[in-house]
């Protein structure tokens, strides 16, 4: 089991922030990018893997009630600046998409734990599906700044949905792209690719987000590589985002004992080897 911070070790300082939208627009036909700025030093306190709860605006015909959890896509360059990348899929993100530069957005966070990373790593492997890459993008930048070699395997429905440049953001990486339309993203094809990369490259750590099928595939493959750290940022429906409502509990294997943990509080980052159960994502 990798060394992920326990709830007792998490940094405190969760608060609500009134932010001003600095940039907001489409990245491609499905995903939008938004950068906001607060008077607080959010960039200093936000770590790779954490998320915020966003208060989506209310319109005449749309009244989203719950805040929407959104993983951090990036921070900076200013101390108060933070970025999100999201897919417009429903009521909340639909109203979020109506906001313009200069408007205000209320966010709550930072929430959750963070990815494990050590500067002495020599190579890391990222496996991402769809907008799940946004969660790992800050970790890519941290690895690049540390001089760690990066391999990325990205999966998308089609080239129109691909966010490879948005994922790396200028970082050097050995990159593999797979798609649904040509079958290269099928589990069978991905198993051959990932098994070869794990055997040939022997990365120090593997990170994933965005697909339960890929997570379970990596869990199976990593059984042959006990030395490799494996972590997954889980996507899960949640209401409060702070561990009170228990709407995001999932089943995990904790040292041989099955336990229900809260994705928002004990996660969203968990050891790949500990994840159990089925989810509706990916």
Secondary structure, DSSP 8 states (H G I E B T S, - for coil): ------GGGS----EEEEEEEEEEEESSSSEEEEEEE-SS-HHHH--TT-EEEE-----SS----S-EEEE--EE-SSTTEEEEEEE--SHHHHHHTT--TT-EEEEEEEES------TT-SEEEEEEEGGGHHHHHHHHHHHHHTT-EEEEEEEESSGGG--HHHHHTT---EEEEEESTTSTTSHHHHHHHHHHHHHHH--SEEEEES-HHHHHHHHHHHTT-TTSEEEEE-----SSSSSSS-TTEEEEEETTEEEEEETTTT-SEEEGGGB-S--S--
